[in-house]
Amino acid sequence: MTVYLNIIQIIVSLALIGLVLLQAKGGGLSTMFGGEGSIYRTRRGLEKTLFNFTIALAVLFGVVSLLSVILPKFF
């Protein structure tokens, strides 16, 4: 059971890394020197979908992490 949870956790973490890297546009050093970091804009279309999917994967990663710690105590 623990092996399956570890494999699921690795797959979810790689997908989460990929999604975060897809969203990383415009997040460089330009915001440090007064770039476009202070402008609020809404997410639309694919960007909103990626954002929501990233949140869902982060929650799934947390749940799988907790299960991989809690379940071996019962089995």
C-alpha positions as CSV (number, residue, x, y, z in Angstrom):
1,M,0.0,0.0,0.0
2,T,2.8,2.4,0.9
3,V,4.5,1.8,-2.5
4,Y,1.4,2.7,-4.4
5,L,1.0,5.9,-2.3
6,N,4.7,6.8,-3.0
7,I,4.2,6.3,-6.7
8,I,1.1,8.4,-6.7
9,Q,2.9,11.1,-4.8
10,I,5.8,11.2,-7.3
11,I,3.4,11.5,-10.2
12,V,1.4,14.2,-8.6
13,S,4.5,16.1,-7.6
14,L,5.9,16.0,-11.2
15,A,2.6,17.2,-12.6
16,L,2.5,20.0,-10.0
17,I,6.0,21.1,-10.9
18,G,5.0,21.2,-14.5
19,L,1.9,23.3,-13.9
20,V,3.8,25.8,-11.7
21,L,6.5,26.1,-14.4
22,L,3.8,26.8,-17.0
23,Q,2.4,29.6,-14.9
24,A,5.8,31.2,-14.2
25,K,5.6,33.7,-17.0
26,G,6.5,37.3,-15.9
27,G,7.6,36.3,-12.5
28,G,11.3,37.1,-12.9
29,L,13.4,39.9,-11.5
30,S,11.4,42.6,-13.2
31,T,9.0,42.7,-10.4
32,M,11.8,43.5,-8.0
33,F,12.8,46.7,-9.9
34,G,9.3,48.1,-10.3
35,G,8.1,46.1,-13.2
36,E,4.6,45.0,-13.9
37,G,4.2,43.1,-10.6
38,S,1.8,45.6,-9.0
39,I,-0.8,45.5,-11.7
40,Y,-3.9,43.4,-10.8
41,R,-5.4,41.4,-13.6
42,T,-7.9,38.6,-13.7
43,R,-7.2,35.2,-15.0
44,R,-9.2,34.1,-18.0
45,G,-9.4,31.0,-20.1
46,L,-6.6,28.6,-20.1
47,E,-4.7,30.5,-17.4
48,K,-7.6,30.2,-15.0
49,T,-7.9,26.5,-15.8
50,L,-4.2,26.0,-15.1
51,F,-4.5,27.9,-11.8
52,N,-7.5,25.9,-10.6
53,F,-5.9,22.6,-11.6
54,T,-2.7,23.6,-9.8
55,I,-4.7,24.2,-6.6
56,A,-6.5,20.9,-7.0
57,L,-3.2,19.1,-7.5
58,A,-1.7,20.8,-4.4
59,V,-4.6,19.7,-2.3
60,L,-4.3,16.1,-3.7
61,F,-0.5,16.2,-3.0
62,G,-1.2,17.2,0.6
63,V,-3.9,14.4,1.1
64,V,-1.6,11.8,-0.4
65,S,1.3,12.9,1.8
66,L,-0.9,12.7,4.9
67,L,-2.2,9.3,3.9
68,S,1.3,8.0,3.3
69,V,2.2,8.9,6.9
70,I,-1.0,7.8,8.6
71,L,-1.9,4.5,6.8
72,P,1.3,2.5,7.6
73,K,0.4,2.8,11.2
74,F,-2.8,0.8,10.6
75,F,-1.4,-1.8,8.3
